[in-house]
C-alpha cells in the first residue's frame, strides 16, 4: 500500500482522497436512509461489503423500502451494474493477473476506473486504480456503519431531509451522462414511462419499464469519424 501512494503524484493523491471522503459522506446517508426506512442494520452493511456498488445499493434500498419486490430491486441493481462489463475490459491490464483479479474486480467503481484511465503510464494507472478502490471501499463502509447507527436512533429521516438524499445521489450519478443528446432522449422517455405506470404498478416495476427508453438510444459517433 505504501508503494502505491509513492507512485501517485501529490495532486492525484489529493483528488483521490477528496473522492474517498465524498463517498464516505454518501455512504453515511445510505446507511441512515436504509435503517431509518425500516431495514435492519446488518442489511446495508452486508450489501456494502458484498455488493459494493453505490447506485445499485441505493436503488435496491429505495425499492424495498417503498414496498417493492426484492426480486425487482435485484434485477434493477444488476442492470445498473452492467456498465462494469465495459469497465472490466477497459482496465483489464490495470487490475493485473492471478489472485489480483478477484479483489480488483470487486473494488471496481466509476471513480477509480476514471482515475486509472486518466493516467499515461501503466504503473501510475495501477496505483490510481488500487488507491482509489481501497480508499473508497474503506470510506464507504465506515460511512455506512456510522449512518446505519445514526438511522437506528433517528426514527424519521424525513425530518432531516435524508429522504431527499436518495434521489439527489442518483441524479448526481447520471448528470454527467446527460451531456449526450441521445442519452437525454432515452432518459426522458424512460422517465415519462415510469411516471405514467407508477399509479398502476407495484413499486420497482416502473423502474424496470423505464428501460424502454433504451430503445431510443443511439450512440453518437466520435468526432473524428464524423469529420470524415
Buried (B, 14 or more C-beta within 10 A) or exposed (E): EEEBEEBBEEEBBEBBBEBBEBBBBBBBBBBBBBBBBEBEBEBBBEBBEEBBBBBBBBBBBBBBBEEBBEEBBBBBBEBBBEBBEEBBEEBEEBBBEEEEEEBBBBBBBBBBBBBBBEBEEEEBBBBBBBBBBBBBBEBBBBBBBBBBBBBBEBEEBEEBEBBEBBEEBBEEBEEEEEEBEEBEBBBEBBEEBBEEBBEEBEBBBBBBBBBBBEEEBEEEEEEEEEEE
